[in-house]
Amino acid sequence: MSLFTVTTSVVSLVLWVVMVGVGVYAFVDALRRPTQAYAYVGKRPKNFWLLVTGIAAGAQFVLASPTNFLALIALVASFVYL
């Protein structure tokens, strides 16, 4: 294996771990917040954010590629919540 291949694989793995971590963190944060907190700051309801962040975290884990377009959309959805 060439050095370029190994470096690319390591960078890809690190990016994937960070993306999944952000998705899981957003989902857990949505679980922990009380329902009234969403209405107080003028956000959508808790169930909506649980659905969005749960699908985003699952998609990031299943797609397993940080360069996949759907994984990037899921990452953006997680960041919108956060």
C-alpha positions in Angstrom: 0.0 0.0 0.0 1.2 3.4 -0.8 1.5 6.2 1.7 -1.2 8.2 -0.1 -3.7 5.3 0.2 -3.0 4.9 3.9 -3.2 8.6 4.6 -6.5 8.9 2.6 -8.0 6.0 4.5 -7.0 7.4 7.9 -8.4 10.9 7.1 -11.6 9.3 5.8 -12.0 7.2 9.0 -11.4 10.3 11.2 -13.9 12.3 9.3 -16.5 9.5 9.5 -16.0 9.2 13.3 -16.4 13.0 13.7 -19.6 13.0 11.6 -21.1 10.1 13.5 -20.1 11.7 16.8 -21.9 15.0 15.8 -25.0 13.1 14.8 -25.2 11.0 17.9 -24.5 14.1 20.1 -27.3 16.0 18.4 -29.7 13.1 18.9 -28.8 12.6 22.6 -29.1 16.4 23.1 -32.5 16.4 21.6 -33.5 13.5 23.9 -32.3 15.2 27.0 -33.9 18.6 26.4 -37.4 19.1 28.0 -40.3 19.6 25.6 -41.0 23.1 26.9 -37.4 24.3 26.0 -38.2 24.0 22.2 -41.3 26.2 22.5 -39.4 28.7 24.6 -36.7 29.3 22.0 -39.2 29.2 19.1 -37.9 26.0 17.5 -40.0 23.2 16.0 -41.4 20.6 18.4 -39.2 18.0 20.2 -40.6 15.1 18.2 -39.6 16.8 14.9 -36.0 17.2 16.1 -35.8 13.7 17.5 -36.9 12.4 14.1 -34.5 14.6 12.1 -31.5 14.0 14.4 -32.2 10.3 14.7 -32.4 9.8 10.9 -29.3 11.9 10.5 -27.3 9.9 13.0 -28.5 6.6 11.5 -27.7 7.7 8.0 -24.2 8.9 8.9 -23.5 5.5 10.6 -24.9 3.4 7.8 -23.5 5.3 4.8 -20.0 5.0 6.3 -18.4 7.5 3.9 -17.8 11.2 4.8 -17.8 12.1 1.1 -21.3 10.6 0.4 -23.8 13.4 -0.4 -26.5 12.0 1.8 -24.1 11.8 4.7 -23.2 15.4 4.2 -26.9 16.4 4.2 -27.3 14.4 7.4 -24.4 16.3 8.9 -25.9 19.6 8.0 -29.2 18.6 9.6 -27.4 17.8 12.8 -25.6 21.1 12.7 -28.9 23.0 12.1 -30.3 21.4 15.3 -27.2 22.3 17.3 
